[in-house]
């Protein structure tokens, strides 16, 4: 273990020891004070918890959860919260040590680990690790919603019926979203059903809807994109005559630009088919800043950019006007 990691570990332990912990779940007339790591987890909790919970989301739009480190204000919020919810499956890699230690004092729920192991995608290099980007498949995300519901009931049994009713409504929305994704993505010509993005965050989407998915980087943005990888992808773009590739809201676009330039050097034009939401949702207060809106945006942009048929404003006619440009 490096000296910096040892120092960080000691500081985490010391900080948890010094921070005053809350006395437990909120009283019945109060809202549960919850901290969520990612926007996807936070929005799911919001949909199910409604007015009975108050949520602080640590990672907002454009934030990369693979690289995120907790700030002192994050630590204060988590040590005082009634519960902390995170994705798990090594998504929040830099937070894991802190959350494991905090779980000895506070209720901590890794919702992504509710997805059964036989429905997780394995890491090609590490047999004991899984692709953490489970939110890309609404049907797998159902397990997360159900786990969130059960955790809220455990924390606040008095509002069990509300949590159950809200969860049922959200699960219905997930089924509708899945049906839309299946129909629209299948309208893309089969030869064009290949998704090239900045990092390998869309594997579950590809697995659910029959697309080949290729990321310049691996599951984590910590991995480096080698020259050979970029050259191989350029050759694939030219060979398959792929005309659109995608940037991501939380990942720098320099590697995507390298692909476009490489294809151009071989006489093949490739354009950016749009910006997809991978590890973070859109701005708070927007449709794309909700889980349903995030996936609707991705599915609609991918479909239209690759030559399929989808309404410009998506499933619920709420996507921003610039969706019309991705046709």
C-alpha positions as CSV (number, residue, x, y, z in Angstrom):
1,X,0.0,0.0,0.0
2,X,1.4,3.4,-0.9
3,X,2.2,6.0,1.7
4,X,-0.6,8.3,0.3
5,X,-3.1,5.5,0.6
6,X,-2.1,4.7,4.2
7,X,-2.4,8.4,5.1
8,X,-5.8,8.6,3.4
9,X,-7.0,5.5,5.3
10,X,-5.9,7.0,8.6
11,X,-7.6,10.2,7.9
12,X,-10.8,8.4,7.0
13,X,-10.8,6.5,10.2
14,X,-9.9,9.6,12.3
15,X,-12.7,11.6,10.6
16,X,-15.4,9.0,11.2
17,X,-14.3,8.8,14.8
18,X,-14.5,12.6,15.3
19,X,-17.7,13.3,13.4
20,X,-20.9,13.2,15.5
21,X,-23.2,10.4,14.2
22,X,-26.9,10.9,14.0
23,X,-29.0,9.1,16.6
24,X,-30.7,6.8,14.0
25,X,-33.6,7.0,11.6
26,X,-35.7,10.2,11.7
27,X,-38.7,10.4,13.9
28,X,-42.0,9.6,12.3
29,X,-43.0,13.2,11.7
30,X,-39.7,14.0,10.1
31,X,-38.2,13.0,6.7
32,X,-35.4,10.5,6.4
33,X,-32.1,12.2,5.8
34,X,-30.4,10.3,3.0
35,X,-27.2,10.6,1.0
36,X,-26.9,9.0,-2.4
37,X,-23.7,8.8,-4.4
38,X,-25.0,9.0,-8.0
39,X,-27.9,10.8,-9.7
40,X,-29.4,7.5,-10.8
41,X,-29.5,6.2,-7.3
42,X,-30.8,9.5,-5.9
43,X,-33.6,9.8,-8.4
44,X,-34.7,6.3,-7.9
45,X,-34.9,6.9,-4.2
46,X,-36.8,10.1,-4.8
47,X,-39.3,8.4,-7.0
48,X,-40.0,5.8,-4.3
49,X,-39.5,7.8,-1.1
50,X,-41.4,10.9,-2.2
51,X,-42.0,13.5,0.5
52,X,-40.9,11.1,3.2
53,X,-37.2,11.5,2.4
54,X,-34.6,14.3,1.9
55,X,-31.8,13.4,-0.4
56,X,-28.3,14.8,-0.9
57,X,-26.7,13.6,-4.2
58,X,-23.0,13.7,-4.0
59,X,-22.2,13.4,-7.8
60,X,-24.0,15.8,-10.0
61,X,-24.1,16.3,-13.8
62,X,-20.8,15.6,-15.6
63,X,-19.2,14.0,-12.6
64,X,-17.2,10.8,-13.1
65,X,-18.0,8.3,-10.2
66,X,-15.0,6.1,-11.1
67,X,-12.6,9.0,-10.0
68,X,-14.7,10.8,-7.4
69,X,-13.2,11.3,-4.0
70,X,-15.3,12.4,-1.0
71,X,-14.8,16.0,0.3
72,X,-15.0,17.0,3.9
73,X,-18.5,18.2,3.4
74,X,-19.4,14.8,1.9
75,X,-18.0,13.1,5.0
76,X,-20.0,15.4,7.3
77,X,-23.2,14.7,5.4
78,X,-22.7,10.9,5.3
79,X,-21.8,10.6,9.0
80,X,-24.9,12.6,10.0
81,X,-27.3,10.9,7.6
82,X,-29.9,8.3,8.5
83,X,-28.6,6.1,5.6
84,X,-26.3,6.2,2.7
85,X,-27.1,4.6,-0.7
86,X,-24.5,3.8,-3.4
87,X,-24.4,1.8,-6.6
88,X,-21.6,-0.6,-5.6
89,X,-20.0,-3.1,-7.9
90,X,-16.8,-1.0,-7.7
91,X,-18.4,2.0,-9.5
92,X,-17.5,4.4,-6.7
93,X,-14.0,3.0,-6.5
94,X,-12.4,5.8,-4.6
95,X,-15.2,5.9,-2.0
96,X,-15.3,2.2,-1.2
97,X,-12.9,2.2,1.7
98,X,-14.7,5.1,3.4
99,X,-18.2,3.5,2.9
100,X,-17.1,0.1,4.2
101,X,-15.8,1.8,7.3
102,X,-18.9,3.9,7.7
103,X,-21.1,0.9,7.4
104,X,-19.9,-0.1,10.9
105,X,-21.8,3.0,12.2
106,X,-24.5,3.9,9.7
107,X,-26.9,1.9,7.5
108,X,-25.2,1.7,4.1
109,X,-26.9,0.1,1.1
110,X,-25.1,-0.9,-2.1
111,X,-28.2,-1.1,-4.3
112,X,-26.5,-2.3,-7.5
113,X,-25.5,-5.5,-5.7
114,X,-29.2,-6.5,-5.6
115,X,-28.9,-7.5,-9.3
116,X,-28.4,-11.3,-9.3
117,X,-24.9,-12.4,-10.2
118,X,-26.1,-14.4,-13.2
119,X,-27.5,-11.1,-14.7
120,X,-24.3,-9.1,-14.2
121,X,-21.7,-8.8,-17.0
122,X,-18.3,-10.1,-16.0
123,X,-15.1,-8.2,-16.4
124,X,-13.0,-9.7,-19.2
125,X,-9.8,-9.4,-17.2
126,X,-11.0,-9.9,-13.6
127,X,-13.4,-12.9,-12.8
128,X,-14.4,-11.4,-9.5
129,X,-15.5,-8.0,-10.8
130,X,-18.6,-7.0,-12.7
131,X,-19.6,-4.2,-15.0
132,X,-21.2,-1.7,-12.6
133,X,-23.2,0.2,-15.3
134,X,-26.4,-1.7,-14.5
135,X,-28.7,1.3,-15.0
136,X,-28.3,1.1,-18.7
137,X,-30.9,-1.7,-18.7
138,X,-34.3,-0.7,-17.2
139,X,-35.1,-4.4,-16.5
140,X,-32.0,-4.9,-14.4
141,X,-32.7,-1.5,-12.7
142,X,-35.9,-3.0,-11.4
143,X,-33.8,-5.0,-8.9
144,X,-32.3,-1.7,-7.7
145,X,-35.8,-0.1,-7.3
146,X,-37.0,-3.0,-5.4
147,X,-34.0,-3.0,-3.1
148,X,-34.5,0.8,-2.6
149,X,-38.1,0.2,-1.6
150,X,-37.2,-2.6,0.8
151,X,-34.4,-0.4,2.4
152,X,-36.8,2.5,2.9
153,X,-39.4,0.3,4.5
154,X,-36.7,-1.1,6.8
155,X,-35.7,2.4,7.8
156,X,-39.2,3.8,8.0
157,X,-41.8,1.0,8.4
158,X,-44.5,3.6,9.2
159,X,-44.7,4.6,5.6
160,X,-44.6,1.1,4.1
161,X,-47.7,1.5,2.0
162,X,-46.5,4.8,0.4
163,X,-43.1,3.3,-0.5
164,X,-44.8,0.2,-2.0
165,X,-47.3,2.2,-4.1
166,X,-44.5,4.6,-5.3
167,X,-42.3,1.6,-6.2
168,X,-45.1,0.0,-8.2
169,X,-45.6,3.2,-10.2
170,X,-41.8,3.5,-10.9
171,X,-41.6,-0.2,-11.9
172,X,-44.4,0.4,-14.3
173,X,-42.4,3.3,-15.8
174,X,-39.4,1.1,-16.1
175,X,-41.4,-1.5,-18.0
176,X,-42.7,1.1,-20.4
177,X,-39.2,2.5,-20.9
178,X,-37.9,-0.9,-21.7
179,X,-40.6,-1.5,-24.2
180,X,-39.8,1.8,-25.9
181,X,-36.1,1.0,-26.0
182,X,-36.7,-2.4,-27.5
183,X,-39.0,-1.1,-30.2
184,X,-37.0,2.0,-31.3
185,X,-33.5,0.4,-31.1
186,X,-34.6,-2.5,-33.2
187,X,-35.6,0.0,-36.0
188,X,-31.9,0.6,-36.7
189,X,-30.7,-1.4,-39.6
190,X,-29.0,-4.6,-38.3
191,X,-25.6,-3.7,-39.9
192,X,-25.6,-0.4,-38.0
193,X,-26.5,-1.8,-34.6
194,X,-23.0,-1.1,-33.2
195,X,-22.4,1.6,-30.5
196,X,-18.9,3.2,-30.2
197,X,-18.4,5.4,-27.2
198,X,-15.7,6.9,-25.0
199,X,-15.7,4.1,-22.4
200,X,-17.4,0.8,-22.0
201,X,-20.4,2.0,-20.1
202,X,-23.2,0.7,-22.4
203,X,-22.6,-3.1,-22.1
204,X,-25.9,-3.7,-20.4
205,X,-27.8,-1.7,-23.1
206,X,-26.1,-3.8,-25.7
207,X,-26.8,-7.1,-23.9
208,X,-30.5,-6.2,-23.4
209,X,-31.2,-4.9,-27.0
210,X,-28.7,-6.9,-29.2
211,X,-26.2,-4.2,-30.0
212,X,-22.4,-4.6,-30.3
213,X,-20.9,-2.1,-27.9
214,X,-17.3,-0.9,-28.1
215,X,-15.7,1.6,-25.7
216,X,-12.4,3.2,-26.2
217,X,-11.6,2.7,-22.5
218,X,-12.8,-0.2,-20.4
219,X,-15.4,-0.3,-17.6
220,X,-13.6,2.3,-15.6
221,X,-12.4,5.6,-16.9
222,X,-9.2,5.0,-14.9
223,X,-8.1,2.6,-17.7
224,X,-6.0,4.0,-20.5
225,X,-6.9,3.9,-24.1
226,X,-3.8,2.6,-25.9
227,X,-2.8,3.5,-29.5
228,X,-3.5,-0.1,-30.7
229,X,-7.0,0.1,-29.3
230,X,-7.7,3.3,-31.2
231,X,-6.2,2.0,-34.4
232,X,-8.3,-1.2,-34.2
233,X,-11.5,0.9,-33.7
234,X,-10.7,3.1,-36.6
235,X,-10.3,0.1,-38.8
236,X,-13.6,-1.2,-37.6
237,X,-15.4,2.1,-38.3
238,X,-14.1,2.0,-41.9
239,X,-14.7,-1.7,-42.4
240,X,-18.3,-1.5,-41.1
241,X,-18.9,1.9,-42.6
242,X,-20.1,3.2,-39.2
243,X,-21.1,6.8,-39.6
244,X,-21.8,7.9,-36.0
245,X,-20.0,7.5,-32.7
246,X,-20.9,9.1,-29.4
247,X,-19.4,11.3,-26.8
248,X,-20.3,11.1,-23.1
249,X,-21.3,13.8,-20.7
250,X,-18.9,12.7,-18.0
251,X,-15.9,11.7,-20.1
252,X,-13.5,13.9,-22.0
253,X,-14.0,13.7,-25.8
254,X,-10.3,13.6,-26.9
255,X,-10.3,9.9,-27.7
256,X,-13.5,10.2,-29.8
257,X,-11.8,13.0,-31.8
258,X,-8.9,10.7,-32.4
259,X,-11.2,8.1,-33.9
260,X,-12.8,10.7,-36.1
261,X,-9.5,11.9,-37.3
262,X,-8.2,8.4,-37.9
263,X,-11.2,7.4,-39.9
264,X,-10.9,10.7,-42.0
265,X,-7.3,9.8,-42.8
266,X,-8.6,6.6,-44.4
267,X,-11.2,8.5,-46.4
268,X,-14.2,7.7,-44.2
269,X,-16.4,10.3,-42.6
270,X,-17.6,9.7,-39.0
271,X,-19.6,12.3,-37.1
272,X,-20.6,12.6,-33.5
273,X,-24.1,11.2,-33.2
274,X,-24.8,13.1,-30.0
275,X,-23.8,13.3,-26.3
276,X,-25.0,10.4,-24.2
277,X,-25.4,10.2,-20.5
278,X,-23.2,7.4,-19.2
279,X,-22.1,7.7,-15.5
280,X,-24.1,10.9,-14.7
281,X,-27.5,12.2,-15.6
282,X,-28.5,15.6,-17.0
283,X,-28.8,18.9,-15.1
284,X,-31.0,18.9,-12.0
285,X,-34.6,20.1,-12.7
286,X,-34.6,18.8,-16.3
287,X,-36.2,15.7,-17.8
288,X,-32.7,14.4,-18.7
289,X,-31.9,14.9,-15.0
290,X,-34.1,12.0,-14.1
291,X,-33.4,8.3,-14.5
292,X,-36.3,7.8,-17.0
293,X,-35.2,11.0,-19.0
294,X,-31.6,9.9,-19.0
295,X,-32.3,6.5,-20.6
296,X,-35.0,8.0,-22.9
297,X,-32.4,10.5,-24.1
298,X,-29.8,7.8,-24.8
299,X,-32.1,5.5,-26.6
300,X,-33.6,8.2,-28.7
301,X,-30.3,9.7,-29.7
302,X,-28.7,6.4,-30.5
303,X,-31.7,5.3,-32.6
304,X,-31.9,8.5,-34.7
305,X,-28.1,8.8,-35.2
306,X,-27.8,5.2,-36.4
307,X,-30.6,5.5,-38.9
308,X,-33.6,4.1,-36.9
309,X,-36.9,5.7,-36.2
310,X,-37.7,7.4,-32.9
311,X,-39.7,10.5,-32.1
312,X,-37.5,13.6,-31.8
313,X,-38.7,14.3,-28.3
314,X,-38.5,10.7,-27.1
315,X,-40.9,8.4,-25.2
316,X,-42.6,11.1,-23.1
317,X,-42.2,14.0,-25.6
318,X,-40.0,15.8,-23.1
319,X,-36.5,15.7,-24.6
320,X,-34.8,18.9,-25.3
321,X,-35.2,20.4,-28.8
322,X,-31.6,19.5,-29.8
323,X,-32.7,15.9,-30.1
324,X,-34.0,16.9,-33.5
325,X,-30.5,17.6,-34.7
326,X,-29.5,13.9,-34.2
327,X,-31.3,12.5,-37.2
